[in-house]
Structure formats: C-alpha cells, structure tokens
Amino acid sequence: MRYAYAITGALLLSGAAAAVTLTPPAQTAQNEPGAIAAAAPRPGAPMSFADMVAKLQPAVVNISTSQHVPVQQAANPFAGTPFGELFNQMNGQQGDGNGQPATREAQSLGSGFLISADGYVVTNNHVVAPGAKGATVDSITVTLIDRKEYKAKLIGRDPTSDLALLKIDATNLPFVRFGDSDHARVGDWVIAIGNPFGIGSTVTAGIVSALHRVTGGGAYDRFIQTDAAINQGNSGGPMFDMNGNVIGINSQIFAGQSGGNIGIGFAIPAGDAKPVIEKLMSGTKIARGYLGVGPQPLDDDLAAALNLQKNHGELLRTIEPGEAAAKAGLQVGDVVVRVGGKDVTPDQSLSYLVANVTPGTRVPIEVIRQGKNLTLTATIGTRPSEDQIAALAGGGGGDDDALGNGDGDSKSPGQASANALGLSVQTLTPQIARSIGVDSTVRGVVIATVDASTDAGQKLKRGDVIVAANGVPTTAPAQLGAVIAQAKQAGRDQVALLVVRGKSPAVFVGVKLRK
C-alpha cells in the first residue's frame, strides 16, 4: 500500500492528469511454493513451525452438523398418572410414555480444509454423514478461523474412501492445494491442523510413522500413519509436509482405553484422495473395480499349511456367483498372487488393486491352485455400494443339540486322523445343519468335540463345519483324515481348514497338528 500511495503522490505533485488503475494481484494458494518457502522451517529438526502455521492455519476449518437421531423410549410405568410427566422429565423422554420411537437432536464435530478461493471444502464422509441408522442431517456449518460461520452445501460424498466435498457461498478465501504423498518417507516431519473435541483450531506435529498402513483390508484401506496427536474432531483436517503440501487427510485413530490419542493416527494419502475429490467436484460418478470374492490374508499358519510364501497373495474363501471372479474361473481356495502384473501384498491388498481398475477392463489374475501356478483373465465388474457389500456378509448361528460327542465314529480311520488336530467330527446332515443354523447348501463335516489344549481348541468350536482342508472338499470324516495324513507325510505340521460358522461366510483357519 505504501508503494501505491507513493505513485499517487508523485502524480499529484507533478500536476499530471493521467488516471492510474491498480490491478490487484491474482489470488494464490496459501501453500504456493513461492509463498511458503520463506515460512517453512529449515531441513532437519526445525526451530519452530510458527511462520509456516501462520500461512496454513487460515485455510483449515471447523465443521459441525445438526442431526435428528431416532431413539427407542422406555415404557413409562406411570403413564396416565400424575407422576407420568415427572418420569419423562427425569429420563429425557417425550410423548405419552408408550415406548414408541422418538427423535432427538444431536450434533457432530470435525475438521476440513478449503481447496479453492470460492469455498470448496474437503472433509471426511463420516464427519457429515448421519451418525446413526435412521438419522437425518439437517444442516452443515463451516466455521473459519476468524469465527465466521457459513451454511455448507454437500456437493458429494464417497463412503468407500471416506471423503466428502462441501461448498460455502463466499469468495477470496484462503485455501491450500494437495501435494504428492507418493514421495512421503517414514521419518518425515508432518503437521496436523484440526479441531479436536471442538475446542478450536489446534496444531500438532510429529513424523510419518509408517506408509501403506492397512487397518481393515477395504478397497481404500491404505493410510499414512503418524504420531502427531490426532483426536476426535481432527477427522477431515489436513496433514502437511514441511513444504506446506497437503499429503494426507486425517481420518482415524488407534485409541487407548481413554479413547484419546496414544500416538497412532492415520491419514488418507493425498494421492488417493485427490482423484476422488476431483470427481466429486465435477459431478462424475465414481466407479471402482470389483471381482466378487471374499479374500483373506495368508497368516503364518495358513502359509505354512499350504507351503506358500508368507505375505504374498490372499486366499479366496468365497466366490460370488455371476461376478467377475466366477466368470473367469476362480475357485474357493485359490491364492491370488498378482493382479494386472502387480503383486498382492499386505501393503497392496487384493481389494485395493481391484478397486483401482476401471470396470470393464480385462485383467490377468495370477493364482496358485493346489500348488500350481495359473493365469486367468477376468473382466472387472463395478463395485457395489458399501451397504450392499456389507449385506453380503451374514451372521448368526444356532445351537448344537443335534450333535453327538463323536464317540460313535472314534474308531474310524478318518476320525482317528482327525484326532491329530484334537477334533472329533461327523458328517453334516440336514438335521444338524438346521440345529446349528448353517445354510442347507453347505457340505462338510461338523465338529462334535474339540480338545481345548490344542491349537484347534483355541481357534475352533463345537458346531463349526469344515468344508475343505488344504483345498480338498471334506464331506466325510475320512476325507479330512486323508488330507491330514498327506500333510504329515509331506513333513508339514499345519493344515488349512475352510470353516463355516452359522450364517457367517466361510473363513480359512490354519491349525497346527498335535506333536
């Protein structure tokens, strides 16, 4: 401004009649390389983050929602009496006290950050999603660091990646840009800015503790781990590197008994988030690849039982009829080791690899089946919604009153071999299946007794159904016994059992043989 005033004064003194128009400079991101360079701390252990934070903090916002949540009210034992209203007041209830559902107002708090001068805000989906089944979000409020509040419009959200995009009606706002999370290294300094517990804008610092951290095995379950303090309310806030780049979106914590920070937090990598946000902004439908399988990582016991390399590949425990895997010829018990030339590893799960393939693409799937390497070609399908995928997983179980104690078969060769696991089993009959709550299409042997002192006793229980062992179907005790004998002959001390419990999907369990 002093420069502008000096020019105007000189023109007036000289008597010039020319008019001078000053064009304001184009607005730039708060973390523009030129703007942040002078503020960034020097490499190594920084003396202070203060100058850098001063540039970045104005672009980080607080997000709150107002919701109506359904609640089931307890019946009022004093309904219709002078004490009925007093009971409702003491228990925070409403209505006539007949136990009917009611709704209550609720709020949620989180963080986010501006990515444009005209008000686009990035946050987590769970920050702005209904907090309970049947709940509705009435409004979303975005609060800037100067305490200005704006009602926000939900532009789009993606539950799979846990990302959402909001828009507020404002201009000339401070904003930041995404950086390149692919170049982040373990040990790099990072800064997290957010609104923990709703106390206000808070800055914490730490390092990158791990990369490609998998917490649950989902399609977008690959996080940056940090020891920078992240607590409830930090969700949706940015993680910055020392150049002021947004390299992550703070999303989860591993909480201790207190429910607070214990130095293990997780952020969605910018490299995964940016394409999703761009699609939400453009209104493009987000479509991910889908194979239609139930994968399971190879733990130590399963790898040993199948004589396979640990941490390389995932077992298929279920195949959905009519989906890409079934059409390509994949089978339960296959170990998928490579998708489109990329290895399946703990850092690069099968779900992650497939989800990042465009639906309709033909992709080679390399598997190990009964010790032999095969390559099949699958035409990748379109991933259903998370709710639909969750519905595919059943639950429940039943009693096991129809089961015997195994004594009747204890002298058969198959039963004697099964005892090498510490089990007694019998053929699954329709009557037993009904009793234990197993689907009528399941074929296998059901566990009648299990020795609690064995490895099987720690992992299996009476009523579990073994449908395959080391990839071989086990519809009779003798078949299970033959597989166990074959494993012993090969010098292995474990077998991989495919087990069904109640209505839950089948799962592989690696079980050690008795010494």
N, C-alpha and C positions, 0 to 999 in steps of 0.2 A: 504494500500500500504506500510506503514511503517513496518507492520508485515512481509510482503513478502520480503522486502528488507533486513530485519534483518536476516531472514533464509538464504538468498543467501550469505550474507556477512560472516556468520559463516561457511558455507561450504567452501568458498574460503580460509579462513584463516586456516582451518584445512587441506587443501590440498585434500579434498575428491573429488573423480572423479565422483560421482553419479550425475545423472541429475534429477532435480526437476521439475515436471509438476504441475502447479497450475490450478485447475478446477474452473472456475467462478461459483458462486452460481446461482441456478435456479432463473429466474425472477419471481417476485411475484407481486400481485396486489398492487396498491398504497394504497388501503384501507384494506389490510390484517390486521386481528385483532392484531397481534403482532406488526406490523409496525405503526399502528395508535394509539395504546394505550397510548404511551408516549406523543403523539402530541395532543390528544384530551383534551379539557378543562374539568376541574373537574365538577361534577354534581352541579346543581343549576345555579345561574347567573354566566356565565363564565367571567373571567377577560379579555380573548382575544381568538379569533378564529385563530390567525395568524399562529401558528405552524401547526394546522390542515389544514388550507387552503393551506399552502405551500406544503403539501403532495398531496392534491386532485386536485388543480388547473391545473397541467400539463396534466391531463387526459381529461380536458374539451376543446372542440374545437369550432372554428367558422366555419359555413357552409354558402356558398354562391352559388347561381345558376345563370347561364346566360340563358335567355329565349328570344324567339321571340313571340310577342303578336300581334294578328291581331287587327287593328283599322279601323273604318269607317271614311273615309276622307270626309270633306265637299266639295261640288262642288266649283270649282274655278270660280268666276264670271268674272275673267279677263283672262280665258284660251284663248290662241291663240293671246294675245296682249302683248305688251312689259312689261305690269305690271303683267303678269301671274306668272313669276318666283319669283317676289318680294312677291306676295301673298303667294306662297308656303313657302318661306323662313320665312316670318313673322309668319306663322301658323304651322311651322314644318312639312309641308306636302311634299309629293313626287309624281312623276308621272305626268300625263297630266292634272290633275285637273278635271277629270270627276266624282269624288266622289266614285271611286272604292275602295274596301278594300285594305289596305296595312299592312305591318308588321313593328313593331318597336322592338328594343332591350330593354330588361328590366332585372332587377336583383332582387333577393330576398336574405334576410339575416336571419340567425337563428343560433341555437347552437346545440351542440351534445356532446357525450362523448364516449371515447374509452372503449371497454369492453374486449379487448384482445391485447396482445403484437404484434400481426401480423396485426393489423389495422382494426378490425371491429368497426364500429361507429353506435351508436343508436341516432335517432333523431325523430322528428315528421314528419308524412307524409306530412302535409301541408307546411313544410319547403322546401321540394324537389319536390312537385307536381306543375304542371302548374298553373300559377297564374290567368288564365282566360280561358274561353271557347275557344277552338281552339288554345291555346298557346302550344308551344313545349319547352321542357327543352333541351338546347344544351349541357350544361356541369355543373358538380357539383364540387366545390372546397372546400377542407377541410384545414383549417389553424390552426396549433398548436400554443401554447402559445409562442414558440420561433420564430414565424412568418414563419416557414417552410410551404410551400404550397404543396398539393397533389391533383391530379385529382382523384375523387372518382367514383367508380362503384356502381350503385344501385343494391343491391342484391335482395331486395324485399320490398314491402310496403303494408300496410293494412289500407285502408281508414276508415274502421269501428272503429278500435281502435286508429286511427291517429298515427300510428307508422311506421317507416321505418328503414331499415338496409343498411348501406353503407360499402364499403371496400376500403381501400387505400393500395397501394403497399409499405409497409415499415415493419421493424422489430424492436424488442427491444423498443417498445413504452410503455409509462406509461399508465396504464389502471385501471379501478375500477370495482367492482362487484356489482350486485344487492343485496339489503338487504331484510328484512322481513317487508313489510309495514303493515301487519296484526297486528303488535304489536305497531304501532304508536298510540299515545294518544293525544287528544286535550290538548294543552298547552306545548307540547314538543318543544324544540328548533330545528330549521332547518336552513340550509344554502342553498341558491340558487346561482349557478355559471352559467354565460352565457355571451352573447354578445349583450346587449340592444342597439338598434339603430345603431349597427355597430361601436360603439366607442371603442371596445376592451373588453378583459376579465374583468368581473365585478363580485364582490361578494356582496351579500346582506344576511341579517339574519333576522329571525323572528320566529314565532311559528306556530304550527299546529292550525289553526283556527276552522276547522271542518273536519269531516270524512264522507265518503259516500255522498258527496255533489252532487246532481243531478241538472244539468243545462239545459237539454233539453229532457231528457227521452229516449235517444237512448240506443242501446244494450250495449254499453260500457261507458255509461254516469254515472260514479261514481268516483268522484275526491277527492283528498286531498286538502282542502282549506288552504291557508296560507296568512299571512300579510307580509311575506318577499317580498320586492319590485321585481315585475316581470313586464317587459315592452316588447314592440315589439322588437323582436330579441332574447329574452330569450327562445323562444319556442324551445323545444328539449333538453334543458340543464337539468342537474341533480339537484334533491333536495336531500341533505344529512342530515342524522340524526347526533347526537353527537358522534356516533361511526364510522362516516365516511361511513356509508352504503348508497347506492342509494335507497331511499324509494319512489321516485317519479320522473316523467319526466314532467317538467314544460310545460304547454300546452296552457292554456287560461288565459285571464284576464277579469275582470269586469271593464271596463274603464269608467272614468268620461267624462265630456264634452271635456276635453283636449285630450282624447284618451290615456292617460298615466295611471300610477299606482295610485290607490287610496286605496291600502292595501287589495285588494281582488284578489288573484290569485289562479289558480287551476293546480294541477299536477296529471298525470295518476299514480295510485298506482303501485309500483313495482310488487306486486302480480298479477296484471292483465297484466302488460307489459312483464314480463319475459317469460311466455309460448309462447306468440306471437313471440317474438324475436327469441326464440329457434327454432320455426317452420320456420321462415324466413331464419334462418341460415342453416337449414338442407334441405331447399327446399320443405318442406312438405306443402301441400295445407291446407289452413286454412278454416275449415268448421264449421259453427255455426248453432245452432238450430233455427227453425223458426216455428211459429204457424199459421201465416196468419191471424192476427187480427189487428184491429185498436183500441188500448187501450186508456183509458182516466182516469186520476186520479179522485178519489172521493173528490171534494171540500166540503166545509161546506154545501152549499145549496143542492147539489146532495145527500150527506149523509143524510141530514135531510128529503129530499123529499122521499127517498127510505127507511127511518127508519133503516139505517145501521150505523155501527161503522165508525167513521171518520178515515182516514189514514190507512184503512185496506182493501185492494183489489182495483181493477181497473175495470171500466166499459168497455164493448166491444161495440164500436159504429159501427164497420164494421167487416164483416166476408168475407174473400176471398174464392170464390168458388174453390173447388178442393184441397184446402190446408188442413193442419193437423187439424185445428180447425173445419172446416166444416165437415170433415170426422168423427171427434169424436162426433159431435152433439152439439157443442157450438152454441149459438144463440146471435144475437144482443140484448143487454140489460142485458146479464149475467154479474155478478160481479165475477171476478176470484179472489179468496182469498188465494189460495195456489197452488203451482206447485211442484210436487215431494216432498211434505211434508214441503216445505219452504214457509213461509208467504210472501205475496205480500205487500210491504210497500213502503213509499216514499224513504227509503234508499235502498230498494231491489226491483226494479221495475219489472213488468212482462216481459218486453223486456230483461232486464238483466238476469233474471233467465232462460228464454227460450234460450237465445243466448249461455249460458254456458252448455246446454245439448247437448250431442253428437247426431247428426242427426241419425234417425233410432231407437232411444230409445223410449220405451213405458213408458209414464209418467202419473200418476194420476193428473187430473186437478180438483180442488175443486171449485165449483161456488155456488153463491146464485142466484136463479131464482124465481122471484115472491115471495120472502120471504122464499123460501125453499132451503135447502142445498142439493146439488147434487155432485156426484163424477163421472167424465167421464175420460176415458183413451184415450190419444192422442199419436199417433206415430209421433214424432217430425220430421219435414222436414228440408231441408237445406236452410239456409238464402240466398236470392239473393244478388246481389251487391247493394251498396248504391244507385247507379244511377237507378237501376231497381225499388228499393223501392220508391225512390223519384218520379218516373214516375207514380206510382200508385195513388199519390195524385193529384187530378185535381185542377182546379181553374176557375176563371171567374164568370160570372153572366150575367144578362141581365136586360132589363128594365121591368117595371111592368105596362105598359099601359093597359094590358088586365084585370087588377084587378079592382074590384069595390071598393066602400068605405065601404062595409059591412052593409049599411043601409037596404038592402033588406032582410037580414037574422036576423036583430037585435032583432026580437021578438020571434025567435025560441028558444026552451029550450036549445039546445046546444049552441047557440050564447050567450044567456043570461049568461050561466055558464062560457063561455069563457071570458066574460067581467070581471069576477072575477080576471083575470090576467091583465086586461087592454088591451085586444085584441079584434078585430073582425076578424073572419076567414070565409073562404068559401072553398068548396071542390075544390081540384086541378083538372082542366080539361086539356086535351091535348093542347088546345089553350093557356091557361095560362102558362102551362109548357114551351111551345115554347117561349112565351113572356119573361119569367124571366130566360130563359137559363137553366132550370132544365131537367135532363135526362127523357126520356119518360117512363122509368120503375118505376119512383118514384111515390108512392101513399101516399096521406096525405091531410092535409088542409093547405091552404096558408093564410098568414096573410095579411089582407086588410088594416087595420089601427092598430095603436098601440099608447097608451097613454104615452107620453114622461115622465109623472110624476111618472110612476110606475116602479117597478123593471124590468118588461118586456121591458119597454121603454129604459132602459139602456143596455139591452143585445140583443134585437131582433129588426128587422126592417121589414117594408112592403116588401113583396116578399119572406120572409123566409117560408119554408114549414115544418110544424110539422108532422112528420110521426109516432110518438108514444109518449105516455105520461105515465110515470111510468111503462113502459114495455108493454103497451097495444096499438095496432095499432090504429091510428086515421085517418081513410079515410073519415070521415064525421064530421061536427061540433058537432053533438050530442054525438059522441064517446068521443071527447075531453071534452065536458061538463060533461059526466058521470064520467070520471076519476077525474075531479076537485071536483065534488060533493062528490065522495068517499073519497078523501083526506081530505076534510073539515069534513066529518063525523067521520073520524079517528083522528081528532084533529091535523092534520098536516097543516102547513102554507106555504108549498112549494110543487111544482111538478117538476119532472124531464122530460124535453121535449127533444126528439131526433129531431134535426133540420138539414135540408139541405138548403144550400145557394148556388145557382148557380150550378157549376160543382164540387164544393168542397165536400170532404167526409162529411158524417153526423157527428154531434157532439152533445153530451148531454149538456144541459143547465139547471141548477137549477134556477127556477123562483119563487119568493115569491108571494103569493096571496095578493090581496088588503085587508087592515084591515077593 
